[in-house]
Amino acid sequence: MHATVRPFTAGPPPAPPTAGAVHVWVVDIDRPPCDPADLAACLTPDECARAARYRFGPVREQFTLSRGVLRRLLGGYLDVPPADVPIVYGANGKPGLAGAALHFNVTHTTGLALVAVAAARVGVDVERVRTVPDTDGLVGRFFSAAEAVAFRALPEEVRAAAFLRGWVCKEAVIKAAGASVQYLDGFDIDLDPARPPAVLAVRHAALAGGGWAVADWQPAPGYAAAVAVEGAGALRIDGGRG
């Protein structure tokens, strides 16, 4: 299985991903490759109203740009106008496509957004690399018992990287499964930065399926990201490393 990472451009997307493939699009929110007004025009009235409810300007811009990019990309894959892309919401608010074989997920943080598209359930997460206080306490609160043991067995100098890797990978799996954050402790991720990430065990029914392949990478300097897709085996990242 492989995930192909590309920068978002104003051009049309390639053919939809086939089984075992994931397309991940990286969007520079601070320097979008097309007019932000054109992206905002892709939104539906409901999405415009949702954007208006964000009182903090940068968050509103992140939502508007990332949703506009999402609609542009999906419209290209489906050969329909962006505003006509049939986005619907399922359990736990997970968005999907009505009547289409494609799956997608979108995530954004300050300055960067990612859109993942696949023929199977897919999730993606991105975080800015930063100093996180009390990682041990956060692992004990949100990670599984097995992950907490593995985390505390790691050398102290790699624990910050292990925590960030674990967080983005777990968020990506949760988003792919359409589960909520209350199930973060319902599965185990290999936290050791010296090894490729992997889902080691799944215990909760909300995360059941055909297995989860996961990979992490640096989409731009100062950012950490992960993508997860339903299926067995390893997931390789092609291109896009910052």
C-alpha positions as a Markdown table, in Angstrom:
| # | Residue | x | y | z |
|---|---|---|---|---|
| 1 | Met | 0.0 | 0.0 | 0.0 |
| 2 | His | 1.3 | 3.5 | -0.7 |
| 3 | Ala | 0.3 | 7.1 | -0.1 |
| 4 | Thr | 1.3 | 9.6 | -2.7 |
| 5 | Val | 1.8 | 13.1 | -1.2 |
| 6 | Arg | 1.5 | 16.1 | -3.6 |
| 7 | Pro | 1.1 | 19.9 | -3.1 |
| 8 | Phe | -2.3 | 21.2 | -3.9 |
| 9 | Thr | -2.4 | 23.2 | -7.2 |
| 10 | Ala | -5.1 | 24.9 | -9.2 |
| 11 | Gly | -5.0 | 22.2 | -11.8 |
| 12 | Pro | -7.3 | 19.1 | -12.0 |
| 13 | Pro | -6.5 | 16.1 | -9.8 |
| 14 | Pro | -5.3 | 12.8 | -11.3 |
| 15 | Ala | -7.6 | 9.8 | -11.8 |
| 16 | Pro | -9.2 | 8.6 | -8.5 |
| 17 | Pro | -6.9 | 6.4 | -6.3 |
| 18 | Thr | -7.3 | 2.6 | -6.8 |
| 19 | Ala | -7.3 | 0.0 | -4.1 |
| 20 | Gly | -4.3 | 0.1 | -1.9 |
| 21 | Ala | -3.5 | 3.7 | -2.9 |
| 22 | Val | -4.0 | 7.0 | -1.0 |
| 23 | His | -3.7 | 10.5 | -2.4 |
| 24 | Val | -2.7 | 13.1 | 0.1 |
| 25 | Trp | -2.8 | 16.8 | -0.8 |
| 26 | Val | -0.7 | 19.4 | 1.1 |
| 27 | Val | -2.2 | 22.9 | 1.2 |
| 28 | Asp | -0.2 | 25.9 | 2.2 |
| 29 | Ile | -2.9 | 28.0 | 3.9 |
| 30 | Asp | -0.7 | 31.1 | 4.2 |
| 31 | Arg | 0.1 | 31.0 | 0.4 |
| 32 | Pro | -2.7 | 29.2 | -1.4 |
| 33 | Pro | -2.0 | 28.5 | -5.1 |
| 34 | Cys | -5.3 | 30.1 | -6.2 |
| 35 | Asp | -7.5 | 33.0 | -5.2 |
| 36 | Pro | -9.0 | 32.4 | -1.7 |
| 37 | Ala | -12.2 | 34.1 | -3.0 |
| 38 | Asp | -12.5 | 31.3 | -5.6 |
| 39 | Leu | -12.1 | 28.7 | -2.9 |
| 40 | Ala | -14.7 | 30.4 | -0.7 |
| 41 | Ala | -17.1 | 30.3 | -3.7 |
| 42 | Cys | -16.9 | 26.5 | -3.7 |
| 43 | Leu | -18.7 | 26.3 | -0.3 |
| 44 | Thr | -22.4 | 25.6 | 0.2 |
| 45 | Pro | -24.6 | 28.1 | 2.0 |
| 46 | Asp | -24.5 | 25.9 | 5.1 |
| 47 | Glu | -20.7 | 25.8 | 5.0 |
| 48 | Cys | -20.6 | 29.6 | 4.6 |
| 49 | Ala | -22.8 | 29.9 | 7.7 |
| 50 | Arg | -20.5 | 27.5 | 9.6 |
| 51 | Ala | -17.5 | 29.5 | 8.6 |
| 52 | Ala | -19.1 | 32.8 | 9.8 |
| 53 | Arg | -19.6 | 31.3 | 13.2 |
| 54 | Tyr | -15.9 | 31.1 | 13.8 |
| 55 | Arg | -15.1 | 34.4 | 15.6 |
| 56 | Phe | -11.3 | 34.0 | 15.4 |
| 57 | Gly | -10.3 | 35.1 | 11.9 |
| 58 | Pro | -7.4 | 32.6 | 11.3 |
| 59 | Val | -9.6 | 29.7 | 12.3 |
| 60 | Arg | -12.3 | 30.9 | 10.0 |
| 61 | Glu | -9.8 | 31.2 | 7.1 |
| 62 | Gln | -8.4 | 27.7 | 7.8 |
| 63 | Phe | -11.9 | 26.2 | 7.6 |
| 64 | Thr | -12.9 | 28.2 | 4.5 |
| 65 | Leu | -9.7 | 27.5 | 2.5 |
| 66 | Ser | -9.4 | 23.8 | 3.5 |
| 67 | Arg | -13.1 | 23.2 | 2.7 |
| 68 | Gly | -12.8 | 25.0 | -0.6 |
| 69 | Val | -9.8 | 22.9 | -1.5 |
| 70 | Leu | -11.6 | 19.8 | -0.5 |
| 71 | Arg | -14.6 | 20.6 | -2.7 |
| 72 | Arg | -12.3 | 21.5 | -5.6 |
| 73 | Leu | -10.4 | 18.2 | -5.4 |
| 74 | Leu | -13.5 | 16.0 | -4.9 |
| 75 | Gly | -15.3 | 17.9 | -7.7 |
| 76 | Gly | -12.4 | 17.0 | -9.9 |
| 77 | Tyr | -12.4 | 13.4 | -9.0 |
| 78 | Leu | -16.1 | 13.1 | -9.4 |
| 79 | Asp | -16.4 | 15.4 | -12.4 |
| 80 | Val | -19.0 | 17.6 | -10.8 |
| 81 | Pro | -19.0 | 21.3 | -9.8 |
| 82 | Pro | -17.4 | 21.8 | -6.3 |
| 83 | Ala | -20.5 | 23.1 | -4.7 |
| 84 | Asp | -22.4 | 20.0 | -5.9 |
| 85 | Val | -20.1 | 17.4 | -4.3 |
| 86 | Pro | -22.5 | 15.3 | -2.1 |
| 87 | Ile | -20.8 | 15.6 | 1.3 |
| 88 | Val | -22.8 | 13.9 | 4.0 |
| 89 | Tyr | -22.1 | 13.3 | 7.7 |
| 90 | Gly | -22.3 | 10.0 | 9.5 |
| 91 | Ala | -21.8 | 8.8 | 13.0 |
| 92 | Asn | -19.6 | 11.1 | 15.2 |
| 93 | Gly | -19.8 | 13.7 | 12.5 |
| 94 | Lys | -17.4 | 12.0 | 10.0 |
| 95 | Pro | -17.9 | 13.4 | 6.5 |
| 96 | Gly | -18.3 | 11.1 | 3.5 |
| 97 | Leu | -19.6 | 11.1 | 0.0 |
| 98 | Ala | -23.1 | 10.0 | -0.8 |
| 99 | Gly | -23.3 | 7.3 | -3.5 |
| 100 | Ala | -19.6 | 7.4 | -4.3 |
| 101 | Ala | -16.9 | 4.8 | -3.9 |
| 102 | Leu | -14.3 | 7.3 | -2.7 |
| 103 | His | -13.5 | 8.1 | 0.9 |
| 104 | Phe | -11.8 | 11.2 | 2.2 |
| 105 | Asn | -10.6 | 13.1 | 5.3 |
| 106 | Val | -9.3 | 16.6 | 5.9 |
| 107 | Thr | -7.3 | 18.1 | 8.7 |
| 108 | His | -5.8 | 21.6 | 9.3 |
| 109 | Thr | -3.7 | 23.5 | 11.7 |
| 110 | Thr | -2.0 | 26.9 | 11.7 |
| 111 | Gly | -0.6 | 27.4 | 8.2 |
| 112 | Leu | -1.2 | 23.9 | 6.7 |
| 113 | Ala | -4.0 | 21.6 | 5.7 |
| 114 | Leu | -4.0 | 18.1 | 4.4 |
| 115 | Val | -6.7 | 16.2 | 2.3 |
| 116 | Ala | -6.5 | 12.5 | 2.0 |
| 117 | Val | -8.6 | 10.5 | -0.6 |
| 118 | Ala | -8.7 | 6.8 | -1.0 |
| 119 | Ala | -10.9 | 3.9 | -2.2 |
| 120 | Ala | -11.1 | 2.7 | 1.5 |
| 121 | Arg | -11.8 | 4.4 | 4.8 |
| 122 | Val | -9.0 | 6.9 | 5.4 |
| 123 | Gly | -7.9 | 9.4 | 8.0 |
| 124 | Val | -5.2 | 12.1 | 8.3 |
| 125 | Asp | -3.9 | 14.3 | 11.0 |
| 126 | Val | -1.3 | 17.1 | 11.1 |
| 127 | Glu | 0.2 | 19.0 | 14.1 |
| 128 | Arg | 2.8 | 21.7 | 14.5 |
| 129 | Val | 6.0 | 20.4 | 16.1 |
| 130 | Arg | 6.2 | 22.1 | 19.5 |
| 131 | Thr | 7.2 | 21.5 | 23.1 |
| 132 | Val | 4.3 | 19.7 | 24.8 |
| 133 | Pro | 4.4 | 19.9 | 28.6 |
| 134 | Asp | 3.7 | 16.7 | 30.7 |
| 135 | Thr | 3.7 | 14.2 | 27.8 |
| 136 | Asp | 3.9 | 11.4 | 30.4 |
| 137 | Gly | 0.6 | 12.6 | 31.9 |
| 138 | Leu | -1.1 | 12.9 | 28.5 |
| 139 | Val | 0.0 | 9.4 | 27.6 |
| 140 | Gly | -1.4 | 8.1 | 30.8 |
| 141 | Arg | -4.7 | 9.9 | 30.2 |
| 142 | Phe | -5.3 | 9.3 | 26.5 |
| 143 | Phe | -3.1 | 6.4 | 25.3 |
| 144 | Ser | -3.6 | 2.7 | 26.1 |
| 145 | Ala | -2.0 | 1.0 | 29.0 |
| 146 | Ala | 0.3 | -0.9 | 26.7 |
| 147 | Glu | 1.4 | 2.3 | 25.0 |
| 148 | Ala | 2.0 | 3.9 | 28.3 |
| 149 | Val | 4.4 | 1.1 | 29.3 |
| 150 | Ala | 6.2 | 1.3 | 26.0 |
| 151 | Phe | 6.4 | 5.1 | 26.2 |
| 152 | Arg | 8.0 | 5.0 | 29.6 |
| 153 | Ala | 10.5 | 2.3 | 28.5 |
| 154 | Leu | 11.9 | 4.6 | 25.7 |
| 155 | Pro | 15.0 | 6.8 | 26.3 |
| 156 | Glu | 13.9 | 10.2 | 27.7 |
| 157 | Glu | 15.5 | 12.0 | 24.7 |
| 158 | Val | 13.1 | 10.4 | 22.2 |
| 159 | Arg | 9.9 | 10.6 | 24.2 |
| 160 | Ala | 8.8 | 13.9 | 22.8 |
| 161 | Ala | 9.1 | 12.5 | 19.2 |
| 162 | Ala | 7.3 | 9.3 | 20.3 |
| 163 | Phe | 4.4 | 11.2 | 21.8 |
| 164 | Leu | 3.9 | 13.3 | 18.7 |
| 165 | Arg | 4.2 | 10.3 | 16.5 |
| 166 | Gly | 1.7 | 8.5 | 18.6 |
| 167 | Trp | -0.7 | 11.4 | 18.7 |
| 168 | Val | -0.9 | 12.0 | 14.9 |
| 169 | Cys | -1.1 | 8.3 | 14.2 |
| 170 | Lys | -3.9 | 7.6 | 16.7 |
| 171 | Glu | -5.9 | 10.6 | 15.5 |
| 172 | Ala | -5.5 | 9.4 | 11.9 |
| 173 | Val | -6.8 | 5.9 | 12.8 |
| 174 | Ile | -9.7 | 7.4 | 14.8 |
| 175 | Lys | -10.7 | 9.6 | 11.9 |
| 176 | Ala | -10.5 | 6.8 | 9.4 |
| 177 | Ala | -12.7 | 4.6 | 11.5 |
| 178 | Gly | -15.2 | 7.4 | 12.1 |
| 179 | Ala | -14.8 | 6.9 | 15.9 |
| 180 | Ser | -14.6 | 9.5 | 18.6 |
| 181 | Val | -11.6 | 10.4 | 20.8 |
| 182 | Gln | -13.0 | 8.4 | 23.7 |
| 183 | Tyr | -11.6 | 5.3 | 21.8 |
| 184 | Leu | -8.0 | 6.6 | 21.7 |
| 185 | Asp | -7.1 | 3.9 | 24.3 |
| 186 | Gly | -8.9 | 1.2 | 22.3 |
| 187 | Phe | -5.9 | 0.3 | 20.1 |
| 188 | Asp | -2.1 | 0.3 | 20.3 |
| 189 | Ile | 0.4 | 2.2 | 18.1 |
| 190 | Asp | 4.1 | 1.4 | 17.9 |
| 191 | Leu | 5.6 | 4.6 | 19.4 |
| 192 | Asp | 9.3 | 3.9 | 18.9 |
| 193 | Pro | 10.5 | 6.5 | 16.4 |
| 194 | Ala | 13.3 | 4.1 | 15.4 |
| 195 | Arg | 10.7 | 1.8 | 13.8 |
| 196 | Pro | 7.9 | 2.4 | 11.2 |
| 197 | Pro | 4.6 | 3.1 | 12.8 |
| 198 | Ala | 2.1 | 0.3 | 13.0 |
| 199 | Val | -1.2 | -0.6 | 14.6 |
| 200 | Leu | -0.2 | -3.4 | 17.0 |
| 201 | Ala | -3.6 | -4.3 | 18.5 |
| 202 | Val | -7.2 | -3.3 | 18.3 |
| 203 | Arg | -9.6 | -3.9 | 21.2 |
| 204 | His | -12.6 | -1.8 | 20.6 |
| 205 | Ala | -15.5 | -2.7 | 18.2 |
| 206 | Ala | -15.7 | 0.9 | 17.0 |
| 207 | Leu | -12.3 | 0.4 | 15.4 |
| 208 | Ala | -13.0 | -3.0 | 13.9 |
| 209 | Gly | -12.6 | -3.5 | 10.2 |
| 210 | Gly | -10.1 | -4.9 | 7.7 |
| 211 | Gly | -7.1 | -3.8 | 9.6 |
| 212 | Trp | -5.4 | -0.3 | 9.6 |
| 213 | Ala | -2.2 | 0.6 | 7.8 |
| 214 | Val | -0.6 | 3.8 | 9.1 |
| 215 | Ala | 2.4 | 6.0 | 8.1 |
| 216 | Asp | 3.9 | 9.2 | 9.4 |
| 217 | Trp | 6.0 | 11.9 | 7.7 |
| 218 | Gln | 7.0 | 15.6 | 7.7 |
| 219 | Pro | 4.7 | 17.4 | 5.2 |
| 220 | Ala | 6.6 | 20.7 | 5.7 |
| 221 | Pro | 9.3 | 21.9 | 8.1 |
| 222 | Gly | 8.0 | 22.2 | 11.6 |
| 223 | Tyr | 5.0 | 19.9 | 11.0 |
| 224 | Ala | 4.3 | 16.2 | 11.8 |
| 225 | Ala | 1.5 | 14.2 | 10.0 |
| 226 | Ala | 0.1 | 10.7 | 9.7 |
| 227 | Val | -2.3 | 9.0 | 7.4 |
| 228 | Ala | -4.2 | 5.8 | 8.1 |
| 229 | Val | -6.2 | 3.7 | 5.6 |
| 230 | Glu | -8.2 | 0.5 | 6.1 |
| 231 | Gly | -6.3 | -2.5 | 5.0 |
| 232 | Ala | -3.6 | -4.9 | 5.9 |
| 233 | Gly | 0.1 | -4.5 | 5.4 |
| 234 | Ala | 2.6 | -1.6 | 5.5 |
| 235 | Leu | 1.8 | 1.9 | 4.2 |
| 236 | Arg | 4.6 | 3.6 | 2.3 |
| 237 | Ile | 4.8 | 7.4 | 1.8 |
| 238 | Asp | 5.8 | 8.5 | -1.7 |
| 239 | Gly | 7.2 | 12.1 | -2.0 |
| 240 | Gly | 6.1 | 15.1 | -0.1 |
| 241 | Arg | 8.6 | 15.1 | 2.7 |
| 242 | Gly | 9.4 | 18.5 | 4.0 |
